[in-house]
Amino acid sequence: MFSFNDTYNALANTRLHPWVDSFKDAVHQRMADYTHGNITQWIELLKQLPEIKPDDIDITDKVAIGSRGQLNEEQHQNLEQLLKQFHPWRKGPFHLFGHHIDTEWRSDWKWDRIKNHITPLNDRIVLDVGCGNGYHCWRMAAQKPKMVLGIDPSQLFLMQFAIMQQYLSEHPVHYLPIGLEYMPQNMGKQGFDTIFSMGVLYHRRSPIDHILHLKNLLKPGGELVLETLVIEGDDDQCLIPKDRYAQMNNVWFIPTTGMLQNWMRKCGLDNVQVANVSTTSLEEQRATDWMTFQSLGDYLDPEDKSITIEGYPAPKRAFMVAQKPLHKNKK
């Protein structure tokens, strides 16, 4: 089975050390609750990755590892065949020894929208909730944090992360295959400096509970970076889809940015700012050779791309940035 000892040891060397046993218990519980039937096969596939030191690494402007000339043609064919056995690739793109993993999402565009609006991550302990395969974790690592911890319950995404980690292990980036519900409820003064929650809130039945949980995992003065679907409208408006939204059956609440600010302030966060609002384009989210399932283009009205096939406003996303107060003067 997959080992997380390096992650536990890294956590033990930070102020999060009192929670190491909680993290161990969380992973054990998650794996007991659900273990993917392919995980043993995936772990064996990881052993087939080329054992070679990359001649170049770039995580500042992209996630690029090694150059094409480091592998011969047979090795290239084997690597591409191996990588495609971890389909679907949703977050990225990645560049691995000359192979361009053209993921469903242009996650680099999302990072470009927010990177200049956040407190620099240098020497900070960072949590990325719902991190997928960890693409943004690697981009965060370029800012020299003390540690980045990504959490996501998908064991396939864990394997995709492990592929990159094999060549990027010198960076303090770690991954646990758990959802937020497996995390401690409150870390008090020993919490994270920065928490990212991107593309998670609208999947939660209680957005307020989600925001409160994120706040309780921050240390006083820590920063929350939250990205979610939004609609246009007044501060008291929120879309609650009757059934599906853009064919997703687990979308519960889509607020206006004004209502989202109100939620975050109600939860006791300070300096709540709208950092960016953008409409998701068909160039940013689409099917590719590395994610061959349906994507955004299939979920919009074929006659009017400004609405979903259910008749709701097409996906628009907002980035919010806020701080946890230094003192307990709020909820």
Beta strands, then each sheet from edge to edge (+ up, - down):
strand 1: 57-58
strand 2: 64-65
strand 3: 94-96
strand 4: 99-101
strand 5: 125-129
strand 6: 147-151
strand 7: 173-176
strand 8: 192-198
strand 9: 218-230
strand 10: 238-239
strand 11: 254-255
strand 12: 270-279
strand 13: 300-301
strand 14: 304-308
strand 15: 316-323
sheet 1: 1+ 2- 3- 4+
sheet 2: 7+ 6+ 5+ 8+ 9+ 15- 12+
sheet 3: 10+ 11-
sheet 4: 13+ 14-
end
